[in-house]
Amino acid sequence: MAIIPGWAPLIVCGEKTGEFTHPCGFPDLILLVKNLITDLVILSTFLAMAAFVYIGYLLLTSGGKTGARDKARDVFTKVIIGYLWILGAWLLVYTITSALLDPKFTFLLGAP
């Protein structure tokens, strides 16, 4: 169970509550990567939101100076491009891992 709502647990196999449940395998590795990427996207959303707050601060304190306004626009452009790259990478990884974890592809995961 995740500590923070929306976050996926990173430990998906092995020991749970003192009992050994099952050894880690390839499906657990794929699930770990998927959960880790999803958690990092959530974290990057918070960081992008903080950057947008900083951009707003730059705009409010620019006082009509074109140099400060251009700096805020430049930071905004960099943050939005970086965040779109992160979302694109997440979409790619999520699509690939969803296909690998689909039950109809059990021959990839080594299941009988």
N, C-alpha and C positions, 0 to 999 in steps of 0.2 A: 504494500500500500504506500502510496506517495505521501510525503509529509506536506507538501504544498499542493493544493488542488490544481489539477491540470498537468502537473509534472508526472512523468512516468518514472517508475523505479528503475535504477540502474542495475541492481543485483536481481537477476531474473532466474538464477538457478543456484544449486548448491545447498548450503545449510539455511534452514528457516526454523526459528524457534528451537534451536538445539538439535533438531532432527535432520538427518541427511535425506533430502527428497530425491534428487536425481543428479547425476553428473552433468557438468556443462558440456554442451555439444555445439555443432554449427548453427542450429536454429537459435540457440540462446545467444550466440555471438551476433547474429543478424539482428535479433531483437534488442540487444544491448546497443548496437550502433544506431538503430532506429530511435530508441529512447533517448540516447545521448544527443543526437542531432536535433530531435524535437525540443529537448530541454534547452539546448543552446539557442535555438530560434526564439524561444520564449524569453530567455535572458537578453538576447540582442534586441528584442522588441522594447524591453525596458530601457536599454541603453540608447536606442534610437529616440525614444520618448524624452529622455534626459537631454539628448543633443538638440532636439527641437525646442525644448525649454530654453536652452542656452542660446539658440538662434533667435528666439523671441526676445530674450534679454538684450542681445546685441542690437536688434532692430529698435527696441524701445529706448536704448541709451545712445543711439547713433546721433540724435539731435539734428537730423537733416544732413549730416556729413555723408557725402557720396562714397567716400572710402570705407567707412564703417558699414554702410548699407551693402556695398559690393562684397565686403568680407562675409557678411551674414548670408548673402546669396550664394557665395562660393561654398561656405560650410554646408548650407542647405543642400546644394547640388551634390556634394560629396556624400553626405549622409544618406540621401534618398537613393543614390546609385548603389552605395554599399549595401543598404538594406534590401534593395531589389535583387542584388546578387545573392544575398543570404537566402531570401525567399525562393529564388530560382534553384539554388543548390539543394535546399530542403525539399522542394517539389521533386527534383530528380532522385534524391536518395529515398524519399518516401515512396515514390512509385516503384523503384527497383526493389526495395525491401518488402513492399506489399506483395509484389509478384513472387518473391522468393518464399514468403511466409504463407502463401495461398495453399490450402490443403491439396489442390489438384496438382501441385508441383512437388509432391513428396519425394520423388526420385532425386531431386536436388538436395534435399535435406537429410537423406540417408534413412528415412523412415521406411518401414516394411510396406 
